[in-house]
Amino acid sequence: MGRLAGRLAALVIAAATLGGSGCAVTSGIFGSEKRNVYKFDHPFAVENANFRRSAEALGNVMVGGNDASLLINGDEIFPAMTRDIRQARTSVNLETYIFQPDEAGRQFAEAMIDAARKGVEVRLLVDAWGSKLGELEQPLKDAGVNVRKYRPLRLFSIYKVGKRTHRKILVVDGRIAYTGGLGISKSWLGNARNTKEWRDTQVRVEGPVAAQMQAVFSEDWTFTTGEILAGEKFYPEIAHVGSMSAQTIKASRGDVSSLAKMLYYVAIQSAQKSIHIANAYFLPDKQVRDALVEAVKRGVDVQVMVPGRNIDLPMVRSASWLHYRDLLKNGVKIYEYKPTMMHNKAMVVDGIYSTIGSINFDARSMNKNAEESLAFYDRSFAQKVEAMFQEDKKRCEEITFKAWKSRGITKRLAELVFWIWEPYY
């Protein structure tokens, strides 16, 4: 009874107060009904073509003819994204959870203003909870940028405050798309050289899969404005520009199943060689934790990278530590990124299947937020994601089972306290 009362109390408080500078966001009073426990009996390996075809059940069709590149940290991300915005010919569509009126926000605002003044149709959709346009809003509108806020906050609908878009999408001319962990805020500038410069990754993709990302943006745009996006400006004919197979995974609050969880769970259950995960907010439920342990037992190398002491939401780190016992005891390797906040949301399985997007390993991403990821079925790209993981691991500290057991009473108490909030991170 005490456990139930504690969680009910946390629910009421969380609806009104819980937030953060990163991407764990507030929870509404009423959750969505969604199946989130699944059965998948590992019928084939990830490298089997049956896996690739079956992966389409998690999202869109796996389409070929794409090319993709990884962008590491703000020093690579901001110039690439703003350059593509400025070079747009017909349309720019940007959706983000975090947009702040600081030097990072100004870089994007200036690029969008330049594009709009050249006659490009520019649409900016920001989450009303996570973003604040401030002094940038009027210049954007004056230049012709169509600026909208996803689910504006109103007193009479405060119970809907947890219904957020956590998607991070840029689509240019319907042909180029970006996603990843990026928030448009000064924390994402730089190259992870100190605690003020976060570690994050974006993926830039060209090819047919960009149309799928455009459709995800269009879903939230139409919901917000009523405008249906169609035609050559948004869905042009796209020639094959590479050899990669890719798909967009779209998770929406109204889905009857958690496609976000299914993405991770099916890949984990299918792995035969390796599972390497880098995720900013690692709070998988018991079924996923058990699946990771079972993967180790069948000989899979399971490694998880999470933020260390420099995490922006220390309560998430504490809640996560509470669940490390079974993972560590059974051979799952966990590494904490030391230099700064690590905001990646990437996974690579068996050296062939990789994902990058907005989806966290927490309850909000699995069940509540609007989310998306790009999944790639391509060995060459998976090798790049794997190399990135291994390079980041050099800046990590491994959490051993011995270290977990020997943690002090203060840390243990903090874990119990913040466990109460776990469903709402």
NORCORJO-V187720 format. One record per backbone hydrogen bond with DSSP energy under -0.5 kcal/mol. NH is the residue of the N-H (numbers start at 1). CO is the residue of the C=O. If there is no record, write none. Layout:
NH/CO ; NH/CO
//
This chain:
5/1 ; 6/2 ; 7/3 ; 8/4 ; 9/5 ; 10/6 ; 11/7 ; 12/8 ; 13/9 ; 14/10 ; 15/11 ; 16/12 ; 16/13 ; 17/13 ; 18/14 ; 25/23 ; 29/159 ; 30/159 ; 31/29 ; 34/32 ; 35/256 ; 46/270 ; 48/45 ; 51/48 ; 52/48 ; 53/49 ; 54/50 ; 55/51 ; 56/53 ; 57/54 ; 58/55 ; 59/56 ; 60/248 ; 63/61 ; 63/246 ; 66/244 ; 67/206 ; 69/204 ; 71/202 ; 73/71 ; 73/200 ; 75/190 ; 76/72 ; 76/73 ; 77/73 ; 78/74 ; 79/74 ; 80/76 ; 81/77 ; 82/78 ; 83/79 ; 84/80 ; 85/81 ; 86/82 ; 87/83 ; 88/85 ; 92/121 ; 93/171 ; 94/123 ; 95/169 ; 96/125 ; 99/97 ; 100/184 ; 101/132 ; 102/100 ; 106/102 ; 107/103 ; 108/104 ; 109/105 ; 110/106 ; 111/107 ; 112/108 ; 113/109 ; 114/110 ; 115/111 ; 116/112 ; 117/113 ; 118/114 ; 118/115 ; 119/116 ; 120/115 ; 121/90 ; 122/120 ; 123/92 ; 123/121 ; 124/146 ; 125/94 ; 126/124 ; 126/148 ; 127/96 ; 128/150 ; 131/127 ; 132/99 ; 136/133 ; 137/134 ; 139/135 ; 140/136 ; 141/137 ; 142/138 ; 143/139 ; 144/141 ; 145/140 ; 146/122 ; 147/145 ; 148/124 ; 150/126 ; 151/149 ; 152/149 ; 157/154 ; 158/155 ; 160/157 ; 161/158 ; 163/160 ; 164/162 ; 166/164 ; 166/370 ; 169/95 ; 170/178 ; 171/93 ; 172/176 ; 173/91 ; 175/172 ; 176/172 ; 177/205 ; 178/170 ; 179/203 ; 181/201 ; 184/98 ; 185/183 ; 188/185 ; 189/186 ; 197/194 ; 198/187 ; 198/196 ; 199/341 ; 200/198 ; 202/71 ; 203/179 ; 204/69 ; 205/177 ; 206/67 ; 207/175 ; 210/207 ; 211/208 ; 212/208 ; 212/209 ; 213/209 ; 214/210 ; 215/211 ; 216/212 ; 217/213 ; 218/214 ; 219/215 ; 220/216 ; 221/217 ; 222/218 ; 223/219 ; 224/220 ; 225/221 ; 226/222 ; 229/227 ; 230/228 ; 234/231 ; 235/231 ; 239/237 ; 241/65 ; 242/65 ; 244/66 ; 245/377 ; 246/63 ; 247/375 ; 249/373 ; 250/248 ; 251/249 ; 251/371 ; 255/252 ; 258/35 ; 259/257 ; 262/258 ; 263/259 ; 264/260 ; 265/261 ; 266/262 ; 267/263 ; 268/264 ; 269/265 ; 270/266 ; 271/267 ; 271/268 ; 275/301 ; 276/348 ; 277/275 ; 277/303 ; 278/346 ; 279/305 ; 280/344 ; 283/281 ; 283/361 ; 289/285 ; 290/286 ; 291/287 ; 292/288 ; 293/289 ; 294/290 ; 295/291 ; 296/292 ; 297/293 ; 298/294 ; 299/296 ; 300/295 ; 301/273 ; 302/300 ; 303/275 ; 303/301 ; 304/333 ; 305/277 ; 306/335 ; 308/337 ; 311/308 ; 316/313 ; 317/313 ; 318/314 ; 319/315 ; 320/316 ; 321/317 ; 322/318 ; 323/320 ; 324/321 ; 327/323 ; 328/324 ; 329/325 ; 330/326 ; 331/328 ; 332/327 ; 333/302 ; 334/399 ; 335/304 ; 336/397 ; 337/306 ; 337/335 ; 338/395 ; 339/395 ; 343/199 ; 343/341 ; 346/278 ; 347/355 ; 348/276 ; 349/353 ; 350/274 ; 352/349 ; 353/349 ; 354/352 ; 354/376 ; 355/347 ; 356/374 ; 357/345 ; 358/372 ; 361/281 ; 362/360 ; 366/362 ; 367/363 ; 368/364 ; 369/364 ; 370/164 ; 371/251 ; 371/369 ; 373/249 ; 374/356 ; 375/247 ; 376/354 ; 377/245 ; 378/352 ; 378/376 ; 382/378 ; 383/379 ; 384/380 ; 385/381 ; 386/382 ; 387/383 ; 388/384 ; 389/385 ; 390/386 ; 391/387 ; 392/388 ; 393/389 ; 394/390 ; 394/391 ; 395/392 ; 396/393 ; 397/336 ; 399/334 ; 400/398 ; 404/400 ; 405/401 ; 406/402 ; 407/404 ; 412/408 ; 413/409 ; 414/410 ; 415/411 ; 416/412 ; 417/413 ; 418/414 ; 419/415 ; 420/416 ; 420/417 ; 421/418 ; 422/419 ; 424/421 ; 425/422
//
